[in-house]
Amino acid sequence: MTTSANGLVRIICLDAHVPGKLMAIRVGEHANLSGTNGAGKTTLLKLAPLFYGANSTDLVPRTSNRTRFVDFYLPRPTSMIIYEYQTPRGLMCATVYRHTSGEKPAYRFLAEGFISDYFSEVREGERFYVEGRELGRHWKANHLEHSKQLEATQDYRAVIQGDADLIRRAGDKELRSLAIQFGLSGKIGQMRYLDKMATAILGRSGDMDRIKSMLAEIMQEDNVVPPKLDLHRGIRSEIASLAILRDLDKHEDVFQTAIAKGIAYQENAKKMRQIRRELDDLKTQYDERINEIDLARSDIEEELTTKTTEWENGSFDLKTKISDAKAEVETAESRLESLDKAYQRWEAEDIHTKETLFTQLDDLIEKHDAAQARLRRLEEGVSDIRREFDDATSKEKDRYHRAREKLQAKIQKIGQDISLVREKRAEKRLEITKAFDNEKERTRDSFEDELSQLGEDIAEARQASKHSFITDEEKLDLEVAEIAADDIRHKIKLQEDDLKKEQQKERDLFEKQNQADEKLLLSKREVERTQKKCDQLLSYVRPDAGSFLAALRENQSTWFESLGRVIQPELLDRKDLSPTFTDKDSTSNLFGWELDLGRIEKPEWATTLEDHERLLNLAEDELERYEEIFKENERDFDSLVSQWNQQKRHTQLAVVKLDGLKCESGSAFDAIRQIKARNRDLADQRKQEAKIQLERLEKNRGDAFSRRDTAVQNVETRRQSALDELSSQTASEESKLTNEKEAMEIAESSEKENHKERLKLLKQDFEQQRSSKGLEKSVLEAAESDLTDARKNVETAKSYGTLIRDYKTWLDVEWSRYTFFAESLVEAQRTRDEHLERYDTLHTGFKRLRDDLNSNRKRLEQELRTLKSSREECLSIVQKLAASPGERDEASPPRLFDIVKSDAFMLINERESLRKAIHNGVSKAETLILKGGEDSLIGQAWSTLVEVERNKLSNNGTHEVDEEMLTLNKTLALDELLQDHVSQLRESLTLFIENVGQQLINYYQGMKDISGAISTQSRQISSAIGDTLLFDAISEVKVSLKSRIDTEDYWPILEKFSDIWFAWKQEGKSSIPPVELDQQLVKSSDMLQRSNTNRPLSGLFELEISLCENNRWVTARRAQELEDASSTGLSYLILCCIYAGISRMLCRDPGVVIHWPMDELGTLAPENISRLFGMLDDHRIVMIGGFPTTDPNLLQHFKYHHDVQSKGGIVEMALPDDELEQLIAEREALEVVS
């Protein structure tokens, strides 16, 4: 591994997890960290993934009892982790330090190699480390090129790896320039996920899902994206519309009958309009008389309105005066009522009683003071008696406590004696129990070997009886068959790809053939056009004898200057014109007219013979050129036709070959099914034999358990007898001590009752002394009650003071005006009564006049109702006709109303009959149309036509629609539907089916392409890993991606739909797709809508790792299966092999060296360790090891050796090859001393 390659060179820890230390390890080539356990090797190894941008939480997970990454590695502002690395632009430094928030790391890049002065400064004569947040300022002051501070780990990862996707997602244009300047490869898009690979290899992680996600994103970068499918939700309705269109042809007579009834209904309506005209004339006569009556009524209304107005104007002043008088009365009454209510409120508050109580305040204060003095005297007498009572009570309590303590001491002593007896008995019971338990254990042990052997045999038999297993030979047969089937599938895939290529070639050749055909046709037209031109010029050069042109040239050499300007060129070849030249000198005479022929533009053909010959030569040359082009195009066309026919034969041969491979595939799958069935039969047979063996072994084990339990029960019986004998020996002594203890407890209880009695007597004596001196409790309570009542009376009387003052103020101010308000009320009532009397007199005269006018109006209204009744009968018939009036025949005389009415009812009956027939016909037609639901295309077209008719009837939506008329107008919609919309619907439905079908075909083809891309990716990974491994016991490792697409439920349905679809296309597309295509389309869409069609790419394949260990193949699909596939060390080697291949896929730049942190290789054989380093060198991967080993087989592979010391610090050891053994001996001696 050369040191000139781009990659990590040194890792420097500056005042990091070891305070104040500068620790550096060189990692340009394979490097090892050695040291004792706990020295910090793994701590340093975790810094390798951090260089590639690993998340700090992935290296030090966040848990409640674990120090965070920044607190452990970057505990101080001056703590830094510095990576010196080589890029195409030279040495660079990536610095990680503690963010000012203290919650996360921050990052900066320096465009220089590591020098300690770049990260320290001199202050007051001493050198100090620069804080991370001051690096930018410090570097700028020293004129060092550097980056801005990167706040997010994701941005740092985007720069160091040049990850195009991360740069694009970040949306920061500066990141791209930083990646070019400071990235490992100096390019964008050359590597990604190296952080995850380093973390995985350090943690010995075999997370298959993570590997799948990485592989899926790699494929997506190569535009391998699962197709999206957004199917129309109304497919069933559209298919139903197709069925309806097919039914329309069968039931066309239903539609035609309904349309014919609609036409008859229009004829009926025409006759009704004529009847309507006659009825309208009769109605007009009634309306004229009604108008006359309305005029008379209007005159009466006008007079009544005039009189009413005069009355209202005259009465307004009276009403105003009455209103004012009423207002004065109400005001006076309101004032008097307000005073009365106020007086009642004072009365309700018992103001007079309160006033009396307030005047007695001084007497109440004297009573309060006397009650307070009496209570004080009583309390002093009781206090003297209580002191004597308290002293006697205290002495009695002291006596009781001393007696109780003596009794309790005796009880405790007896209890200790009882405990001693019980302890001795317990010790003897324990000795007996231990002896017999040992005997039971020996008894059980005597049966243990037999039962253990039976248990193992039963477990093996039970496992065999529950699970059907297949032998390695049977598995091998199945794998051979599956490999054969996979080979055939692969061949089919290749043949399908070849067929597509051949079909594409055929289409390309056909397109070229069409282009050549068009080119040939154009050249043929040019030849014909040029040939025609030559023939015309030849006729001008060599005219026939007797033609007009020959006569012109013979008689007039300048004919083209005169007559040539006006004659038609068709006349030149004519021989029946009998031309005779009469005037050789005239150049301007034409049919006797003198013309200035020079002003007429001379046509191109009117020229000399020499010009015609020259033009003929040019045309002949042009004709020869076009003929050559035509011949060349004809040869090209014939060649393309031949190639196309040959390509068609190739395509047909490819189809035949593909069909043969499919037949072979069917045979291979049949063989697999037969082998699986045979394996199942053999496994079931072995399972049945295991069940019989299990029953026999379980019976034997039951007998052994029974014999063991009998022997143990005998030992238990003897143990119980010994315990019973011990209990009887100690029972008498324990009983005696227990009786003494119970006697002491009774004495203690008696002393307690005596104490309570003494206290009770002292209490009674205290109460007697109080009674004898007149200081009973009731006397004190009565004195306290008197004092409380007196206090309340004083407080109540004091609270009435403010209220009494307010009452006296109200009497002086408000109540004194009561008499004045009463006199004002009497005067206002008198004025109001006078105005009311005058108003009644005037109103009586107005009512008399109004009643006379109303009587005349009622008489006219009675006549009006009679006329309207006659008109209403006419109108009812008109409404039944429900038709607009038509034009009346002027020659026909007016008819009587009864005759007109008879004809009208006849037409109405005929109309009802037609309506029923139309309703039934339209209903049947609608049933056929809406057979597939209103959401179908035919249903929508019908709804649109019906809505048009509805809008016509609703007058642009402003009125409600008559449903009967709508049903009648639907016959017009039916006619339009049959004439116009059905053909359009056929075309639109066919187009819809083609669009949806093409969606499904595109999805099907896209998923097939995805399956092929998965296979391609699988081959690329296998190629990157290599065909063979030279590890001991492991000869080969294969990583394959198995597509899950062909195992989806919808896949067989899509395949069948594809076959039907292309068969329909090859037939030339009939106007309506066949029924079987409809059914398969519905099945496909239903299945796809129920399925997860938008699954991510990682969900479309399975990752399988197969390894050949000692000529035995093992397959793993999960991390646990990989761990179980082989020994721990070999499983780790397999993982290293896979990660090495994937790492090189992720890092496309061969000039960049990848660094792996690895731990614990001691479990591998020496030869496998050597082969591992060889594999890493082949893939340009540098190992940073953490192996506390002195094994020369391992250490010889490392260029750099570092000793990590437990007290902090790193010692780099440069070891020559010939001194390796000496170093190992010295190291072992140091370990012994320590």
Secondary structure, 3 states (H helix, E strand, C coil): CCCCCEEEEEEEEECCCCCCCEEEEECCCCEEEECCCCCCHHHHHCHHHHHCCCCHHHHCCCCCCCCCHHHHHCCCCCCEEEEEEEECCEEEEEEEEECCCCCCEEEEEECCCCCHHHHEEEECCEEEECCHHHHHHHHHHCCCCECCCECCHHHHHHHHHCCHHHHHHHCCHHHHHHHHHHCCCCCCCCCCCHHHHHHHHHCCCCCHHHHHHHHHHHHHHCCCCCCCCCCCCCHHHHHHHHHHHHHHHHCHHHHHHHHHHHHHHHHHHHHHHHHHHHHHHHHHHHHHHHHHHHHHHHHHHHHHHHHHHHHHHHHHHHHHHHHHHHHHHHHHHHHHHHHHHHHHHHHHCCHHHHHHHHHCHHHHHHHHHHHHHHHHHHHHHHHHHHHHHHHHHHHHHHHHHHHHHHHHHHHHHHHHHHHHHHHHHHHHHHHHHHHHHHHHHHHHHHHHHHHHHHHHHHHHHHHHHHCCCCCHHHHHHHHHHHHHHHHHHHHHHHHHHHHHHHHHHHHHHHHHHHHHHHHHHHHHHHHHHHHHHHHHHHHHHCCCCCCHHHHHHHHCCCHHHCHHHCCCHHHHHCCCCCCCCCCCCCCCEECCEECCHHHCCCCCCCCCHHHHHHHHHHHHHHHHHHHHHHHHHHHHHHHHHHHHHHHHHHHHHHHHHHHHHHHHHHHHHHHHHHHHHHHHHHHHHHHHHHHHHHHHHHHHHHHHHHHHHHHHHHHHHHHHHHHHHHHHHHHHHHHHHHHHHHHHHHHHHHHHHHHHHHHHHHHHHHHHHHHHCCCCHHHHHHHHHHHHHHHHHHHHHHHCHHHHHHHHHHHHHCHHHHHHHHHHHHHHHHHHHHHHHHHHHHHHHHHHHHHHHHHHHHHHHHHHHHHHHHHHHHHHHHHHHCCCCCCCCCCCCCCCHHHHHHHHHHHHHHHHHHHHHHHHHHHHHHHHHHHHCCCCHHHHHHHHHHHHHHHHHCCCCCCCCCHHHHHHHHHHHHHHHHHHHHHHHHHHHHHHHHHHHHHHHHHHHHHHHHHHHHHHHHHHHHHHHCCCCCCCCEEEEEEEEEECHHHCCHHHHHHHHHHHHHHHHHCCCCCCCCHHHHHHHHHHHHHHHHCCCCCCHHHHEEEEEEEEECCEEEEECCHHHHHHHCCHHHHHHHHHHHHHHHHHHHCCCCCECEEEEEECCCCCCHHHHHHHHHHHHHCCEEEEEECCCCCHHHHCCCCEEEEECCCCCEEEECCCHHHHHHHHHHHHHHHHHC
